Amino acid sequence: MINLSKEYKREYIYSNRRKVGSNILQFIKDNGYTKLSFSKLTGISRPTIDKLIKGEIDNSKNLEKHIEKIAETFNIKSDELINYNHLEQENNREIVASNNAPEEYEPSDSAKKMFGFLDDILDLYEVYNDR
């Protein structure tokens, strides 16, 4: 998105809100945050983070406001978040694995699902542990 008007950009974000939400989730994961820690850093409520990720924000101005807040928090341009590319960031991530894992180990889909479930459990733990 190069030199787009603010109104066109807002409409682009809104019409692509599910893809933008998926990009936000990938940004969260790639940078090692939980949804709760991300919420605390950005000052956006956890339920709103979930709505952002699912593409359920029903107002284009609110959606744009949240994206700008996230971009400002992480000192990036909103376009970088909107068009976030996981593959560009993958080489910068540290991966923790067993010493017995093969060098080019890629977890199975069921393992990825299980780790996603464990992330949700950790998020719940953070919610109840912060009381």
C-alpha positions as CSV (number, residue, x, y, z in Angstrom):
1,M,0.0,0.0,0.0
2,I,1.8,3.1,-1.3
3,N,0.6,6.6,-0.6
4,L,-3.0,5.7,-0.1
5,S,-5.5,8.2,1.2
6,K,-6.5,7.8,4.8
7,E,-10.1,6.9,3.8
8,Y,-9.1,4.3,1.2
9,K,-6.6,2.8,3.7
10,R,-9.3,2.5,6.3
11,E,-11.7,0.8,3.9
12,Y,-8.9,-1.5,2.7
13,I,-8.2,-2.5,6.3
14,Y,-11.8,-3.0,7.1
15,S,-12.6,-5.1,4.0
16,N,-9.5,-7.2,4.8
17,R,-10.0,-7.4,8.5
18,R,-9.9,-11.2,8.8
19,K,-6.5,-11.3,7.0
20,V,-5.3,-8.3,9.1
21,G,-6.4,-10.2,12.2
22,S,-4.5,-13.3,11.1
23,N,-1.4,-11.1,10.5
24,I,-1.8,-9.6,14.0
25,L,-2.0,-13.2,15.5
26,Q,1.1,-14.2,13.6
27,F,2.9,-11.0,14.8
28,I,2.0,-11.9,18.4
29,K,3.3,-15.4,18.0
30,D,6.5,-14.5,16.1
31,N,7.4,-12.0,18.7
32,G,6.9,-14.4,21.6
33,Y,3.9,-12.7,23.2
34,T,0.7,-14.2,24.6
35,K,-2.5,-12.5,23.8
36,L,-2.7,-11.3,27.4
37,S,0.9,-9.8,27.4
38,F,0.2,-8.2,24.0
39,S,-3.0,-6.7,25.5
40,K,-1.1,-5.3,28.4
41,L,1.6,-3.8,26.2
42,T,-0.8,-2.2,23.8
43,G,-3.5,-1.1,26.3
44,I,-6.1,-2.9,24.2
45,S,-8.4,-5.2,26.2
46,R,-8.0,-8.9,25.8
47,P,-11.5,-9.4,24.4
48,T,-10.8,-6.7,21.8
49,I,-7.5,-8.4,20.9
50,D,-9.6,-11.6,20.3
51,K,-12.1,-9.6,18.1
52,L,-9.2,-8.1,16.2
53,I,-7.7,-11.5,15.5
54,K,-11.0,-13.0,14.4
55,G,-11.8,-10.0,12.2
56,E,-14.9,-9.2,14.2
57,I,-14.4,-5.4,14.8
58,D,-17.5,-4.0,13.2
59,N,-16.4,-0.3,12.8
60,S,-13.7,0.7,10.4
61,K,-12.6,3.7,12.5
62,N,-12.2,1.6,15.6
63,L,-10.3,-1.0,13.7
64,E,-7.9,1.6,12.3
65,K,-7.5,3.1,15.7
66,H,-6.5,-0.3,17.2
67,I,-4.0,-1.0,14.4
68,E,-2.4,2.4,14.8
69,K,-2.1,1.8,18.6
70,I,-0.4,-1.5,18.0
71,A,1.9,-0.1,15.4
72,E,2.8,2.8,17.7
73,T,3.5,0.5,20.6
74,F,5.9,-1.6,18.6
75,N,7.4,1.4,16.7
76,I,6.4,0.1,13.3
77,K,4.4,1.5,10.5
78,S,0.8,0.4,10.4
79,D,1.4,-1.0,6.8
80,E,4.0,-3.3,8.2
81,L,1.4,-4.8,10.6
82,I,-1.4,-4.8,8.0
83,N,0.8,-6.6,5.4
84,Y,2.8,-8.6,8.0
85,N,4.8,-11.4,6.4
86,H,5.6,-14.3,8.7
87,L,8.2,-15.7,6.3
88,E,10.3,-12.5,6.5
89,Q,10.4,-12.7,10.3
90,E,11.0,-16.5,10.6
91,N,14.8,-16.2,10.3
92,N,14.9,-13.9,13.3
93,R,13.1,-16.2,15.7
94,E,14.7,-18.4,18.2
95,I,13.2,-21.9,18.3
96,V,13.4,-24.0,21.4
97,A,13.5,-27.7,20.9
98,S,14.8,-30.8,22.5
99,N,18.4,-31.7,22.0
100,N,17.2,-34.9,20.4
101,A,15.1,-33.1,17.7
102,P,16.4,-33.3,14.1
103,E,18.1,-30.2,12.9
104,E,15.3,-29.2,10.4
105,Y,12.4,-30.3,12.7
106,E,9.0,-29.1,11.8
107,P,6.2,-30.0,14.2
108,S,3.1,-31.9,12.9
109,D,-0.3,-30.2,12.5
110,S,-1.5,-32.1,15.6
111,A,1.6,-30.8,17.6
112,K,0.9,-27.3,16.4
113,K,-2.7,-27.6,17.5
114,M,-1.6,-29.0,20.9
115,F,0.8,-26.1,21.4
116,G,-2.0,-23.6,20.4
117,F,-4.1,-25.3,23.1
118,L,-1.3,-25.0,25.6
119,D,-0.9,-21.3,24.7
120,D,-4.5,-20.8,25.6
121,I,-4.0,-22.5,28.9
122,L,-1.1,-20.2,29.6
123,D,-3.2,-17.2,28.7
124,L,-5.9,-18.4,31.2
125,Y,-3.2,-18.9,33.9
126,E,-2.0,-15.3,33.3
127,V,-5.6,-14.0,33.7
128,Y,-6.1,-15.8,37.0
129,N,-2.6,-15.3,38.3
130,D,-2.8,-11.5,37.9
131,R,-5.5,-11.1,40.5
